[in-house]
Amino acid sequence: MKPRTRVNHPPHTPLPPGNQPLVAPIYQSVKFELESLAAAERAWAAHGHGFHYSRVANPTVADLEALLAELQGQAACVAVGTGLAAVATTLLALLSAGDHVLGFVETYGPTRGLFVRTLARFGVTHTLLSIEDRAGIERVLAERPTRLVWFESPTNPVLKIADIGHLVATAHRHGALTAIDNTFAGFESHGDLGVDLYVHSLTKYASGHGDVMGGAVIGSAEHVRTVRLQATALGPALDPHAAFLVQRGLRTYHVRRAAQCETAARIAEVLQRDPRVLRVRYPGLPADPGHVLARKQMRDFGTVLCIDLAGTAEQSRIFADTLKLFAIAASLGSTESLIVPPPLLQPRDLTAEQRLSSGIGPTTARLSIGLEDPDDLLADLGAALDAAFAAR
Ligand SMILES: Cc1ncc(COP(=O)(O)O)c(C=O)c1O
């Protein structure tokens, strides 16, 4: 064989039996060959058996899917390229022309955009309520045949807590499916509450280091099969290298999250006592309206908090610009702390009335707590408050 041929048919080193790597290899291969045409025909006939093309299935991605299903306490999972791809694929898998979705104002903006801009083009209608509007939820589900109730808890960005037991029971009583974007709550919360599908952005806590994107849809084998078929048709596959990085991130998921939750609780506690802060929203604070429900439903209270400064929009700008350890950046769940300042948080797609119920005010900022030393974060926040209020 000439060198030019050999480099395209390189040697493989088979592993001796009983001698496996401790960290699974990355199957960074688009194609999987079968030993003969007959074997290929048998594999293709037994649909879903083996691997042939990584857009459809890949062993590294399959390892991650099995782990995520287990973490969320469900039977199955399909992983895709981003969190928003997980949202969109789920919606497109479950909904058809003529269906109605119940969604909420307190939902990640691009998800709302899918209801309002994308699904509407395909004849799917929606109602947007506030997650706090229990009477409205009952009324809409009683009045309108609804295929799907889509919600978050804690909600992005102001961390309202949905009464999940009530929501799921009401939806199911009226024949609707339920899906939760469980990104903020993490993998250990809500698995026992009977939601049909759990969607996550793996870009956040799962990978944890802000260097890879991914999404997952987790639930019963039947629901996940429906979503997987849609994913196969649309093609939002997770790259095996990304799947490997998410798996690596998951090795420290629990310790990272526990440390970040502890720091978030301490910061929330300190800021709520500071007169320059009008309001702190963090479900771990006993005074928070969602605290009792969160204590019942969640394993922890999360790593994100929202603050409203007792000042002007200009003072909020000075606050954000003075912070040294909180990067002005989107996302959450990374090792470094982040802030989304008020101008970047405004839900511009909502009506005035919906904006009011969204709970986002002129000085509301979202803080995502990282793994830095809590004393340094508190000192940074204190210095930024001093700067914002000295300028008054
Ligand atoms: C609650 C929530 N869901 C979904 C997403 C989308 O995830 P991704 O950025 O991985 O597409 C985000 C991103 O911020 C989010 O906050």
The ligand as an ORCA input file, in Angstrom:
! r2SCAN-3c Opt
* xyz 0 1
  C     -33.725     28.853     30.590
  C     -32.949     28.717     29.317
  N     -33.347     27.820     28.398
  C     -32.690     27.663     27.235
  C     -31.584     28.433     26.937
  C     -30.900     28.246     25.615
  O     -29.747     27.513     25.771
  P     -28.525     27.585     24.720
  O     -27.878     28.919     24.933
  O     -27.677     26.422     25.085
  O     -29.124     27.477     23.370
  C     -31.136     29.376     27.856
  C     -29.954     30.202     27.548
  O     -29.654     31.159     28.233
  C     -31.827     29.534     29.085
  O     -31.452     30.441     29.994
*
